[in-house]
Amino acid sequence: MKIALIGPAHPLRGGGISTFNERLAAELQSQGHDVTIYSFSLQYPSFLFPGKSQFTDEPAPAGLRIKSIINSINPLNWVKVGYLLKKEKPDLVLVRYWLPFMGPCLGTILRIVRQNEHSRILCIADNVIPHEKRPGDLQFTKYFIKPVHTFITMSRDVLKDLGTLTQKPAAFIPHPLYDNYGEAVPREKALEKLHLSPDKKYLLFFGFIRKYKGLDILLEALADDRIRNGDIELIVAGEFYGDAEFYTDIIKQKQLENKVHLFTSFIPNEEVATYFGAADVVVQPYRSATQSGITQVAYHFEKPMIVTNVGGLAEVVPNGETGYVTTSGPQAIANAIMQFFTPPGIPNMAQNIQREKAKYSWDVFVKKLLQTAGL
């Protein structure tokens, strides 16, 4: 089939969404489809972007066709791109939806595409009710939804949220593995590269640092005397998307300077394996969530996890098998950390992780996606 994938991709630093789109395009191509990614020439106005840069200097992924032509704030551009895609007549249009801000832009493009009466439009909905709410969210999302034929979500919570907005066909398909970060790095080598002691145990908080992800809760948990007085330390790897002082003040107030290792620049793809290699367990202390790509990076590197029971996190981390699921609060997270590191730990944990990992192949994801699209 001829497939158009609308969403961020290289050279945008869209984090998990860009990486996902590129990996999905590669999988579709490997199955014989003709794929073009239609990305953004301008994704966010600079005043709306919380990070340091929207662009990466990493090389473009090999073998992918990426056209950076969508301007999220220019209605004339939306019409132009819409007519381009209408004329191209792809058999399938895959569109990512993760933020209501994109509703007017993507909704307009899709309305025009539908005029060709040929293209099937499937939305991969990361969120329909955002973590950080703003005026106009509901109206923008409803505008986007109208031209879409069918939806998939990667958590049951998002599927439930979607059901409050539309009765169009929708299916839940679990988030596949992020298997494009290379091979695992041995612990000793990873710690040497990060200049960390091999005599400590390490928690890993990975990814963009936003309020809803609960790094402050994890820092409070780290101040628990059982952890403070032990050999457990925290690696924070990811760029601040918000006020960095909010977190550094907690570290100072709780006197955690020697327990927390901050690597808070943007983490390029080739360095991801190092941080996961150094970790004993990945912690996601989220206040709210839909699905998280971090769980699928952890499964790729066969790392156990401690997650909070919000959104879809508990769906993919069987409690007491591949890690622990806990409530969102410093005491509960501290208890889970101590439980993880207290012998005998989780029986058959490595085998359990390999079992769960096998469920999330890209081949399975794409087959279910195309079935949902009716193609």
N, C-alpha and C positions, 0 to 999 in steps of 0.2 A: 504493500500500500504506500501511497504518498501521504506522509504525516508531517504536520506542522506542530511544533511544540512551542507554546508561547510562555515565556518566563525568563528570569535572569540567568545568565550564563557568562562565561569568560568574555571580556576581562573584568566583569563586575565581581566584587567580593560579596556575594550574597550568602556566604556561609553555607549551611546545609542545603538550601534550596538550589543554589547554583550547582553545587556538587551533584545533587540528586538529578537535576535536569540533564546534566552532561552524562551521567552514568546511565540514565534511562534512555537517552538518545543512542548511546553506544550499544545497549542491549537490543533495542529495536532494530538497529542496523545489522547486528549480528544475526538477527532472525530474518533478514532479507528485505527489510522495509527501507524506503527512501525518506530520510528524516532531515528536516531543517529546523534549527532552533531560531525563533524570532525573539531576540532579547532587546534590552533597552539601550538607547543612546543616552537617555537621561532617565534614571530610575526614580530618584528622589531629588527635590531641591535641596541644596546643601544645608539649609536651616532646619530641615526635617530629618537629616541623617545624623544619628547619634554617635557614629564612630569617627575615626580620623580620616579615612579615605574610602571611597566607594569602589576603588579600582585596585587590582592586583598587578604586580609586575612579574608574576609567574608565567611561564610559557603556556600558550593555548593548548588545550587537549588535542591530541593527534586524531585525525580522521573524522572530525566533526565539522559540519557546516553551520556556522553561527552568523546570523545577520543582526547586528545591533542597530535597530532602526526605530524602535518605539520610544516616543517622548511622553512620559506619563502626565505632563501638565499642558500639553499643546493639543487642543481639540482638532485643529486642522491636520495634525500628524495622525491622529486616531483615524480620521476619515481616509487619509491617504493609505495607511497600512491596511485598513479594512478592505478597501477596494483592491489593493494588491493581492491580499489573500483570497478575496472573492474570485478574482481572475485566475489565481493559481489552482483553485479547486482541489485542495487536498482532500483525500478520502476521510481523514481523521484530523481534527484539531484538538490537541491536548493543551489545556490551559491551566496554569497554576493560579490558585487564589489563596492568599495568605494575609491580606491586609485590606480593609475597606477603602483606604485611599486609592487603591488600584481599580475600584469598581467602575467609576465613570469611564476611564480609559479602556479597560478591557471589555466592559459591557458594550461600548460603542463599536469597537472593532468587531466583536462577535455578531452584533446585529447586522452589520453590513455583510459579513461572511455568509450568514444564513440565507442571504438573498440568492445565492447560487443554487439553492435547493439540492445540493449534492453533499456538502461537507457535514460529517457527523461531529458534534462538539461534545467533548467529555472534559469535565473539570476535575482536577485533583485538588481537593479542598483541604488545605492545611488547617485553616481556621475559618469559621464564619462569624463567630463572636470573639472579637480580639481580646488578648490579655490586658491591653492598656486601652481603655475605651475613650472615644472622642465623639463630639457632636457630628451627626451625619452618618455614623457607622451603619445603622440599619437601612437607611435609604440607599446608600451606595451599594450595599450588599444585595439588596433586592433588585436594584437596577442591573447589577452584574448577572444575577441568577436567571433573569427572564430569557435570554437567548440560548442558554445551555440546554442540551438534550438530556444529559445524564451526568451523575457525579460518582466519584469514589472518595472515601475518606480513609485515613490511616489510623484512626482511633474511633472507638464506639461512641465516645463523648461527642466528637465532632459530627458523627452521623446523627446522633440525637439532636444536637443543636440545629443541624440542617433541616431536620424534620419539622422544626417549629417555623421554618421560613418557606418551605416548598414541599410539595408531594411528588415532585419529579423522581424518576428512578434513581436510586443511590445504593451503593454497596460499600461495605467495609472490607478493605484489603490491608493486612498489616504492612507496615513500613519495611522494605527490604534492607538487607545489609549494606552498609557503606564498606565495600570491599576494594575500594580504589585508593587506599592509602598505603599500599605496599605491604611487605611482610612485617611480622612482629619483630621488634628490637629486643634482644636479651636484656634482662633487668640490669645486670652489672654495667653493660655498655651504655644503656639509657641514663643511668644515674651518673655515670662518669661524664657524659656529655652535658648533663644539667648541673654538674658540680654539686651533687648531693651525696650524703653519706649512705653507704650500703647497709649500715647498722640500724637504720630506722625503718618504720613501716609507713607507707604513704597512701593517703587518700588523694583522689584526683577530682577536682571540679574543673570541667572542660567546657569551653564554648563562650560565646558572647555573654557578658555579664550584665544582666538586666534585673530589675527589682523582682519580677515575678519568679525568677529562678532561685531566689532564696540563699544567695551566698552569705548574707548577713546571718541567717539562721544557722548555717553551718559553722560560721565563725563563733557564734554563741555556744554551739555544741562543743567546739574545740576547747572552750574555756572550762568545761566540766573538769573537775579535779582529777577524775580517773584518767582523762586523756591528757590534760595539761602536765601531769606528773609522770606520764609514761613516755614511750618511744614512738608515738604516733604523730605524724606531721602531715601537713596539707600542701599539695601543689595546686595552685590556681593558674590555669592556662587559658587565656582568652582576653579579648579586648573589652575594656569598660565601655558599655553603652549607657552612660549616665554619669552620675557624680562619683568619681573615684574616692573622694575624701570621705564619703559616707562609710566606705568599707575600711579604708586605712585608719580612720578614727576608731573604729571598733577594735582593730588590731592593736592600736596603741593603748586604748582604755583597758583592754583585757590582757595586756602585756603578752601578746602572742607573736611578737616580732621574730622569735627564734623557732616558732612552730609553723609559720606560714611562708611559703616560697611563691612569690608573685612573678609570673611570666605573662605580663599583661599587654604585650604587643599582639597584633594579629598573628595567628599561627598559620604559616603556609602549609600546604598539603604535605610536603615532603618531611615536615617535622612532627606531624601528628603521631606517627608510630613511636617516636621517642617518649612522648608524654605518657602514652598508654603503657609503654614498656616499663616505665618507672613505677607505675601504680600497682598497689596491691588490690585496691578496690576503687571503683568509680562511684562517686556520690552525686545524686541529683536531688537536692533538698527543696524542690520547687513548691511554691505557694499555689500555683495553678499550672496546668499543662493541657496540651492536646495529645499529640504524640511527640516523641523526642528522637531525633536522629542520633543523639549521643548514645542511646541504648544500643543502636545498631552498629555504631563504631566499636563500642565495648564488646559486643558479641563477635565482631570480626576479629578482634584481638584476643578473644576468649578471656575477658576480664569479668569478674563478678561485680555486682552493683548493689548499692543501697539507694532506694528511691522512695519518694513519698507517694501516698495513695491518692494522687490527684490525676485527673484526666486519664490518659491511656497508659500511664507508666506501669501500673500494676498488671496490665493485660499481658505484657511481654517479659515481666520479671517474676516468675513463680516464687512466691515467698518460701524461704527455707530451702530452695533448690539451686537457683542461680544467683542468689543474693537475698536481701531482705527488703520487705515493703513495710514502711512505717508511717505514722501520722506526721504532719508537718509542724514541727516544734523542736527547739533546741534539746530538750530533755529526751524526747523520743528518738531523735537522730543520734544523740550521744549513746543512748542505750543500744541502738542497732549497731553502731560502730564497735562498741565493746563486745557485743554478742558475736560479731564477725571475727574479731581477733582473739576471742577466748576459746581455747581448745575444748572439745575436738573440732569445733567449727561445723561447717555444712558437709555431711557425708556425700561422697560421690559428686562433689561440686564440678570438677572438670568434665566428667562425663555428662552431667546435666547441661552444662553450657554448650557442649558440642551438639547435644540433642536439640536444644532450642535453636541454635545457630542454623541447623539444617532446614528449619521451617521457613527461613526468610531469604530464599534465593531470588535473584532477579528474573530468572526464567519463569518461576511460578507467578511472580507479581505481574509480569507482562501478559501471560496467558489469561489471568483473571481480569486484568484491565481490558483486554480486547473483547473478552466475553461480555463484560459489563457494557462496553460500548456497542454491543450488538454487531460486531464485525468478525 
